[in-house]
Amino acid sequence: MGQKVNPIGLRLGIVKTWSSRWYADKDYANNLHEDLRIRKYIGNEVKHAGISKIEIERAADQIRVNIHTARPGIIIGTKG
């Protein structure tokens, strides 16, 4: 049986980029757990929206969450 390679890890830096873009010296574990909680919450709230990717970017005191979805009207509402 052959060795299995993660397709995202194989393409990082070549075709794909990281799903979370931030750097932390001291609070790395807290930020990582917060990212996981954000992804889990969004996934549970809008399961039927067809979410393909959630990107999280952190600046000094801000968090930007980009949600790539097939049905954006479900997330932002019918009137936008």
N, C-alpha and C positions, 0 to 999 in steps of 0.2 A: 504494500500500500504506500502511495506517495505522500510526501509532506504537504500539508495544507498551508496556504499563504493567505492572510487577510487581504482582500482586494483593495481596501481603503489604505491600509498601511503600506502596501506595495506602491501605490500611486501618490502618496503624500509628497508634496514638493515638486512633482512632475506635472500631474494633471489636476489633482485635487488639492485643496488646502485644508487646514484644520477646521473643525466645526466650532471650536472656541478659540478666540484670539485675545489673549491677555497674558500678562506676566505678573507674578507676585513673589516677593521674597519670603515674607513672613506668614501671610494668611492663605497659602496655597491650598491647604486641605479644606479650609472653610469655603473658599471660592469654588473649589471643585464640587463640594457637596451642595452648594447653592445652585450651581449649574445643573446638577442632576435633578434637584428638586424642581427647578424651573421647567426642565424638559418633561419630567413626569407630570407636573401640573397641567401644562399645555396639552400634552398627549391625552390626558384623562378628560379634560374639559371639551375638547373638540375632536373626538375620535373619528367621526364620520366626515371630516373636512379634507381628508386625503393629504395629510402632512407628509412631505418627503424629506424635509431637512429643517433643522432649527439651528441657526448660527447665533452665537453669543459673543459680543465684543464688550470689553470693559475699558473705560478710561479711568481717570483718577477717582471720580465720584459718580460716574454714570454707567448704566448698563444699557446696551442696545441689543435687542432681540429681533432677529430677522427670521420670519417664518415663511418657508417655501411650501405652498399648498396648491392643490388642484382646484379647490373651491374656496376662493377668498371671501365670497359673499357670506359664508357661514361664520367666518371669524369676525369680519368687520361689520356685519349687518347688511341688510338689504338697501338701506339708504346711504351707506358709507359713512 
